[in-house]
Amino acid sequence: MHPWIADRTTTFDSSGIRKVFDLAAKLKDPVNLSIGQPDFDVPEAVQDAAIEAIRGGKNAYSPTQGIAPLREALRQEIAEKYPHEDRDVFISSGTSGGLMLSILTMVNPGDEVIFLDPFFVMYPALLKMCGGVPVAVDSYPDFRLDVNKIAAAITPRTKMILLNSPANPTGVTASEAELKAVAELAAEKNIALLSDEIYSRFFYDGEFASPASYNDQTIVIDGFSKSHAMTGWRVGYVHGPSEIIRTMLKIQQYTFVCAPQPAQWGALRAMEVNLGGHIEDYKRKRDMVFDALSDCYEIAKPGGAFYMFPKAPIDSGAKFVEQAIERGLLIIPGNIFSSRDSHFRISFAASDEQLKRGVDILRSMAGGSV
Ligand SMILES: Cc1ncc(COP(=O)(O)O)c(C=O)c1O
């Protein structure tokens, strides 16, 4: 290792996902069901707003907390949903920026943070970078949020419970009862509750539920990356108790500085865009892929996001993914998101034609005898 590289960088690695992309780079016309972003484009009105902002000279730093009209629009929307006395909001540099600031603000070295396994890849990496201790609670085979398992993982060092519903990589959504139970447990034990709600708009069965409805100290992270296909624009937001938000802003000031200003004007316009058509379309894609695979793969039906997490028909998800890639199908091995190597992730944020080709390949591999 190069002598200049700091120890904190050695506690996690990114080799798993790189291996998949290296294998994929060799493919000519792959069926790509690996992508973690919508297949529709940024709504035109949002593009126009950002272009107008750039042409109108709104290119400088914005206030650290974000442009006032966006912050105000979000504040109103949040206050309607959660009429808490002490809830403030700021604009972060993507949801990832909000996650990083949340962890830097609340997690001391040695503090334990509980989240479900499978998990979004950034969680353990960010925690280790900050000296936190990831405590991944196994949620196989149904990936439900079980308050008893969370309670059993709590120790005197537990600082935070990190929730993600709808979840990446499983697409599973927590029920109101499950969220309420965990929200009340966190309140009772005085443990910070951080809710990553980046997929909140992609919710197919019923109404989206947040633990913030049951615990007024919940810190919520959301953003425009997935809902409006703005992953490259880097606009997210965080809301929670005002002192915690103020402390995050102190760190944002000396790190990210602000979210890109033209993108924030785009996000303001995005709040007026009706996403109904896209969500309906993704629900249809969810049904199409689930119906085509559920008779030959073990899959927990996703209630949200745009992922499914089927069990591989052979003893290794990673091996199965290598075999799928040999057949021209790009998917992600489950062990990137988990301590287990038994599943794989499909993204159904793809064209119907790609999904049909992907489903055909997966059906042909379902017996495990590839
Ligand atoms: C669960 C989860 N949280 C956060 C993010 C990061 O989102 P952003 O692009 O807004 O940083 C992702 C992106 O894949 C995600 O899946």
The ligand as an SDF file (V2000), in Angstrom:
LIG
                    3D

 16 16  0  0  0  0  0  0  0  0999 V2000
  -30.7090    3.5060   -0.1420 C   0  0  0  0  0  0  0  0  0  0  0  0
  -29.9580    4.5970   -0.8270 C   0  0  0  0  0  0  0  0  0  0  0  0
  -29.6350    5.6900   -0.1240 N   0  0  0  0  0  0  0  0  0  0  0  0
  -28.9510    6.7020   -0.6960 C   0  0  0  0  0  0  0  0  0  0  0  0
  -28.5610    6.6520   -2.0130 C   0  0  0  0  0  0  0  0  0  0  0  0
  -27.7500    7.7880   -2.5830 C   0  0  0  0  0  0  0  0  0  0  0  0
  -28.5430    8.6890   -3.2760 O   0  0  0  0  0  0  0  0  0  0  0  0
  -27.9530   10.0480   -3.8560 P   0  0  0  0  0  0  0  0  0  0  0  0
  -27.6950    9.8220   -5.3150 O   0  0  0  0  0  0  0  0  0  0  0  0
  -29.0400   11.0620   -3.6440 O   0  0  0  0  0  0  0  0  0  0  0  0
  -26.7360   10.3830   -3.1260 O   0  0  0  0  0  0  0  0  0  0  0  0
  -28.8700    5.5300   -2.7860 C   0  0  0  0  0  0  0  0  0  0  0  0
  -28.4270    5.4250   -4.1860 C   0  0  0  0  0  0  0  0  0  0  0  0
  -28.3670    4.3720   -4.7700 O   0  0  0  0  0  0  0  0  0  0  0  0
  -29.6000    4.4810   -2.1740 C   0  0  0  0  0  0  0  0  0  0  0  0
  -29.9340    3.3760   -2.8530 O   0  0  0  0  0  0  0  0  0  0  0  0
  1  2  1  0
  2  3  1  0
  2 15  2  0
  3  4  2  0
  4  5  1  0
  5  6  1  0
  5 12  2  0
  6  7  1  0
  7  8  1  0
  8  9  2  0
  8 10  1  0
  8 11  1  0
 12 13  1  0
 12 15  1  0
 13 14  2  0
 15 16  1  0
M  END
$$$$
